Amino acid sequence: MKRHINIIASFIAAAFVLASCSDDFLEVKNPTGEPLEEYYTNEETLNEALTSAYAPLHWPDWDNTAYNDLTVDAEIMGDDFWVGGSDNTDNQHWHRLFNFAADGNNTLATLWGDFYSGIKRCNDAIKYAGWNKGNISEDFINKMEMQARLLRVYYYNILWHYYGNVPFYLENLSLPYTAPQLKADEIYAQLLPELEAIIASKVLPMRWPAAESGRVSQAFAYMLYAEMVMYQNDTARFPQALGYMKEIIANSEYALNPSYANIWEESGEWSKESIFEINYNDDQAQRDWGVAALNAGGSVLPTLISPNGFSDDEWSGMDGWGFLPMRLETYEMFAEGDLRRDATCWDVRGTTYTERYQDTHMWLKKYRPKLANCNDAGPSHNLNYNNNKRVYRYAETLLNAAELLLQTGGSASEAAGYVNQVRQRAGLQDLASVSIDDILTERHMEFCGEGKRYFDLVRAEGIPGATQKATTMLVPDKYGYRTNTWSPSKKHIPLAQSELDADPTLVQNAY
């Protein structure tokens, strides 16, 4: 069982499932009429503020305005999936991004608001923690502050990945509520020292107890550090990132799940492989049509990415919206005997259902819908699947270590040792040595459908020796769906026109 922490904020109802293995509920009350300085004075109310800072992790799949699940957002710009839906005008921004033809009116507009809300809430939590230093347990205050600071870096990291050039602030804004728009490199230069300070504090545990699963940890910070420095191709920081990966590897808290397929089952959530997941829950879910989409509950992702009118023993009488059909070439890229293929690819060829646009009868199995995963949802089953979103896994630690080892002059055979642990679980033979392309290929198989491939191809533009990169892989296809080729100007997607209208000082990305 997972425990919900329900958040009722003064201006919006939202929730993030912060812990598991318990049926306890924490109701966060609106402190209307009570000065903040008098309200946030104990661990209970401070925990409400921290929980509120976690809440935006839960929002992008459906934030009451758009469906922008981060997995779909990244995968439709990659080379493993089509966009799908009813036609090429259904969620048109996805189709435009897929073809590298986005503009201010067809972009991931709502992510901006989702994660700047997160930044604002993190700033609040940090401030409230500061008010109580010396009055409340030092350990509690330090852990609260570092969680909020680390979440804030993560929210900026997402904005940095997608938009690049964004407003930056570490204290909440006052009128006219604008902040300087920094260049992508400047954002990175601001975030890395902050992340390094969080890591150096050693306040957060390497792994939280099971009852606290869902909180950001030291291992999360290490993975975020590696992700950012590798995406930036910041070679000066590669040795430090490698050191962090080795520290996770040496820690007995983490290991590969022996079964790749089990990672994606409810029983596989928060296994030893899991470094971070975003928790979703169907128990007493409050998400429903006509009410706030940000209420506590499950995920709409399985509904988004499943076939329309499909029925089998595990899923019947439900809906599927037909987004993110898998390319047949994706299924075929797995070697015969690779155990990851049938855990990744939901092959329903030969089954009759209502076909939608770009339907291949091949879907992403990792987040496929099952009745067992939404049975306890009260209002709407379609919106409330309990599939946790996997963000960082120990397998990525191993493959990061292999790549960083090569990038810092280490031996190809030593790097192969890390890669082979991943391959052995997949049922594949060991490699005697590995190249950068070998590691990118392994990442492609291991993380297919997890929102990492597109960003791997983009960062590979700056990796010597890489042939799998955006300019070689993100090109027109033989079906006529993608007619444009990715170029460096496409690294950062357009800012929403609504944001440009609201703040005339913002400069649109060249796209």
N, C-alpha and C positions, 0 to 999 in steps of 0.2 A: 504494500500500500504506500501511497505517497501522501504527504501532508501538504495541504494548501495553506498558504499565507495570503489571506484576502486583503486587498488594499482598497479603501474607499477614500480617495483623495478629495480635496475641497473642490476641484474643478473637473475631475474625470474619474470614473471608476476603472480601475486597472488591477491586474494581478500577475504575480510571478510565483511559480511553485518553487519554494526555496529549500524544501527538505523532503525526505522520504522516510518510509518505514514507520509511520505514525498516523493516527487519525485525529490528532489535535488540530484545532482551528484557532487562528489568531485573528480577531476582528480589529481592524485599524479604524479608529473613530476619527471623525472630522473635528479638529480642535477649534471650531467656530466660536468666536467670542473670547477665546483665551489667548493671551499674548504668547507668541512662539517661545520666548525666553522662559516662560513659566510652564509651558507644555512639555518641551523636550528637556526633561530634567531627570529621567530615570531610564533604565535599560529597556523597559517595555516600549516606551514611546520612541526612544532612539532607534530601536529595532524596526519600528514602523517606518521611520524615515529611510533606513537602509534598505528595507524590503521594497519601498517605493522606488529606490534607485535601481534595483534589479528588474523592476517590472518591464521596462521597454525591451528587454531581451525577448520578451514574449510576443511583441506586437507585430512585427513586419508581415507575418503570413497573412493576416487580415487586420488592419488597423481602423476599420470602419469607413475607410476611404478607398483603399486599393488592396489587391492581393499582390504582395511583394515579398513572398517568402525568399529568404536569402539564398537558399539552395537553388530555387528556380531562377532567380535573378542572375546568378553566376553561370549556371549550366546552359541557359539559352544563349549565352555569348560564347560558349565553348564549341566543341566539335563532337559531342556524344549524343545530343538530343535535338529534336525539333521543338518548336513552340507549341503547336497544336491549338486546342480550343475549337470553337465552332467554325471560325474562318480567320483570315489574316487581319480582321479588324477587332477580333475578340481579345481584350487586353492589348490594344494596339501598340502600346509602349514596349511590350515585350517583343513584338514582331519587328518593330523598328530597331530596337537594340540588337536583336539577333542579326539583322542585316547591316549593322554599323551605320544606321541612317537616322539616329535619334536626333531630337531637337528639344527646345525648352518646353514644348507641350507634349512631348512623348519621351519621358525619361522616368527614372525611379524617384518620382517627386516626394512620395510620403516617407521615404527613409530619412530624409532631411529632418522632418519634424519629429519622427520617432526617436532618433538618436540625439538630437539636440535637447529633447525632453529628458532623455537619460542623463545627459551632461548636466543639465540644470538640477536634476534631482541629486546627482552625485555631489555637486557643489553645495547643495543644501545640507546633505548628510555630513559632509566634511565640516561645514560651519557649526552645525549642532553638536558634533562631537567635540569641537574646539571649545564650545561654551562650557563643557562639563569636565574638562581636564582638572584633576584634583578633587572632583566631587564624586566620581564613579570609578569603578575598577579600572586601573590603568590598562590592564590586558584587554578588557572589553572596548575601551575607547580606541586603543591602538589598532585593534583588529577591525573595528568599524571604519576607522579612517582609511586604513590601507585597502580594505575592500572597495570603498567608494572611489579612492584614487585609481585603483587598478581597473575598475569598471569604466571609469571616465576615459582612461587610455584606450580601452577596448572600443568604446563608442566612437572616439575620434579615429581609431584605426579603420573602422568600417567606412566612415565618411571619407577618410584619406584614400582608401582603396578605390572607392567608386568615383568620388568627385575631385579628389586631389587638392584643389585650391579652395579652401573653405575658411569661414570666420573662426577665430580661435580665441578662447577666453577661459580662465581658470576661476574667475569669480563671477557670480551672476550679474547680469547687465541691468542697468537702469535706463530710463528714457534717454535717447530714442531706441534703446534695445538693439543696438548694432555694435559689431566688433570688427576689427580689421580683418580683411580677407588675406590670409597668408598663402604663399605659393606652397605647392606640395612638399618641396624640399624643406621649406621653413617649418611646416607642420611636423615633419619627421624630426627636425632638429629640436623642436620643443618637446616632443613626446618621449624620445629615447632617454634623455637625462631623467625625466620624471619616472619612467619605467625602471631605470637602473636604480634610482633611489628607493623605490618600492621594494625591489628585489633585495637590495643591500640591507634593508631594515630587518629582514628575516622575521617579520611579525607573523606572516601567514604560514599555516602548516603546509607541508608538502601535499598532504591529503587530509580533508576533513573527515571526521567520523561519519558513518553511514547516515545517521540521523540528520546530518548537516549537508548532505549531498546537494549540490546546486550552488554552493558558495564558491567564489573564485579563490584559488589557492596559489601557493608558491610555484607549483608545477604548471598551473595555468599561466602564470607570469613568465615562466621560462619559455613556454610554447609561443606565447604572444611575442616575446622578444625575438625568438628565432624567425617567426613568420615575418615580422616587420623588417629585420635586418636583411633577410634573404630577398624579400620583395624589393627593397631599396638597393640591393646588391652593394651593401655597405661592407666591403671586404675587411675593413679595419676591425669590425666587430665580429667577424666570423669566428675567430678563436674563442671569444667569450661565449657566443651562442653554442658552439660545440661543447664547451665545458658544461653549460647548462643541460644539454641533451645527455651528456654522460652522467651527470648527477642524477637525472631521472632514471636512467638505465640502471644505475647502481643501487637505486632505492627499491627495497622489497615491496613497496606499496603498489608498484605498477608492473604489469606483465601482459603479454598477449593473451587474449581469450583463446583457448584451444580451438574453439569452433567459430569460424568466420560467420557462419549463418546465424549463430546465437547472438552475435552483437546486436542484430536488428530486431530481436524478439524482446518482449517486455521483460522476460526473465534475464535478459542480457544487459539491461540498463544498469549503469553504474557498476559494471564488472571491473576487474582489476585493469582492464585495458582502457577504461574511460578516464580521461583527464578532465574533460568538461562536457557536460550536456546541458541543454536547456530543457527543463522539466515541463511536461504537459500532462494534464490529468483529466479524465472523463468523469471522475467521481463528483457528483453534485455540481456539475459544470453549469456556469451561468451565461455562457455565450449563447446568443440566439438572434434570429432576425428581429429587427425592430428595437433591439436594446444595444447597449454599448458593446461593441466587439472586443473591447479591452477588458471585459469582465473576466473573472477567473474561469479557467476551463482548459479545453484541449486545443489541438491544432487542426486547421483546415487543410494542411498540406496533403494528406492522403486522398481527400476528395478532389483536390485540384489535379492530381497527377495520376488519375486512374481512369480506365475505360468507361464510357457511358453505356448504361444498360447492361453491364456485365453481372454475371451471377455464378458463384461456385459454392462449395461447401463452407468456405470461410467467410464469404461476403455475398449477401443477397438482399434484395429489397431496398438497397441504398442507391446513392447517386454517384456519378463520376463525371468530372468536367472535361476530361480528355486533354489536359495540358501536359507538356513535357513527354510526348512519345519518344521512345528510344530509337536511335538510328539502328538499322540492321547491322551496319558496319561495327557498331559498338559491341553487339553480341559476338560478332565474328572475330573481334580482336583478341578475345581470350583464347589461350591455348586449350586444346582438348585436355581435359583432366584438371584444369584450374578450378578449384572448388569455389572460387569467388564468382565465377560466371553465373551459376544458378542461384546464388544468394543475392546477386546484383540485378540480374535480368529476369523480369517476369514475362515469360514467353507464353502468350495465349493465342498463338497462331493455330488456326483451325477452329477457334471458338467464335460463335456468332454473337454479336452485340451491335449497338448503334455506333457506327464508325464516325469519327469526327475528323477535322482537318489534319492532314499529315499523319494519320493513324498508320502505324506499322504492325499492330498487334504485339508490340514489345514495349514493356513499361519498366519503371524502376521498382524493383522488389523491396529495396531496403526500407521504404516507407509505404509499402502497399497497405491498403485498408483491410482491416479484418473486423468483423462484428465484435469479437472479443475485446477489441481495443476501444470500442465506443459504447459498449452495452450499458454502462452506468451513467451516460450523459443524459441529463434530464430533458432540457429543452430541445436541442437539435443535435442529432448524432453526426450529421455531416460536418459540423463545425468543431467537433469536440473529440477528436481521436487522441489517445494518450501516448502516441509515439513521441518519445523524447528526440530532440534534435541533437545529433552527435556533432560536437564542435572540434574537440581535440582528442585523438586516440594515441595510445602508446605506439602503435604501428607507425604513426607519423614521426614520433620521437626517433625511432630507429632509422627511418629513411632520411630525416633531417640530419642525423648524425653522419650517415654515409655520405651525403652530399657535402656537408660542411667539411668532412674529413678530406675529400678530394680537393675542395676549394682551398684548403689550407696546406696542401702539399703532402697529405697523408697517403698511405699506400692503397692501391686499388683492391688488394686482397683483404686488407683490414676493413675497408668499406664494404666489401662483399659479405663479410661476416654479419654486418647489420642487416643488409638486404636479404640474405639467405634465411634469417629468422622469419621474415615476412613470407618468403617464398615457400619455406617448409610447411607453414600452416596452410598455404594454398595448395599443397600437394605437388609442388614443382621441384625440379632438381636444383641443386646448389650451383652457383656461378663461382668460378675460380677468381675472377676479378670483375670489376664493374667500371663503366664510364658514366659520365653525366647523363648521356642519353639512356643508358640502362636504368638509372635511378628514376629519371622522368617517366620512362615506360612503366616501371614498377608502381610509381605513384598513380599513373593513369589507371592501372588495373585496380589498385587497392582502394582508391578514393573515388572511383566512378560514381557520379550522382551525389557527391557530398559537397559540391560547390568549390572545389579546389583546382580543377583542371584549367579553367580559363586563366586564373591568376598565375598558375605555373607557366603557362605559355607566354604570358605577358612578361613575367620576370626573366624567362629564358632568353629574351631578346638581349639581355646584358650578360649572359653566361657564356664564356668562351667554350667552344666545342659543342654547344647545344645545337642540334638540328631540328628538334621538336620545339618550335617557338611560334609565336602568334602570326608572324608574317609568312610562315610556311604551312601552318595548319588551319588558320582561320581565313579560308579563301573560298571563292565561289564553288558550289557543289554541282554535281551533275544533274540534280533534280530541278534546278532553277529556283530553289528556295532562297539560298544565300547568293546574292549577285555581287556583293561588295567584298573587298579584302580588308582585313584589319591593317591599320597603319599606326605609327606611334602617336598620332594626334587623337586616336581613339582610346588611349589609355584611360583618360578621365571622361566620364559621361557628362552630358550637358546638365547644368543647373536648371531647376524648374523655373519656368517663366514667372510663376507666381512669386518666387523668392526674389527674382530680379526686380519685379514690380514693387515688392514691399521694401526693398533696400536698393536704391539706385546706385549705391557705391559698389555693389557687387559687379564683378566682371565675368561674363560668360566664358566657359571653357571653349577653346578652339576645338572643333570636332568635325 
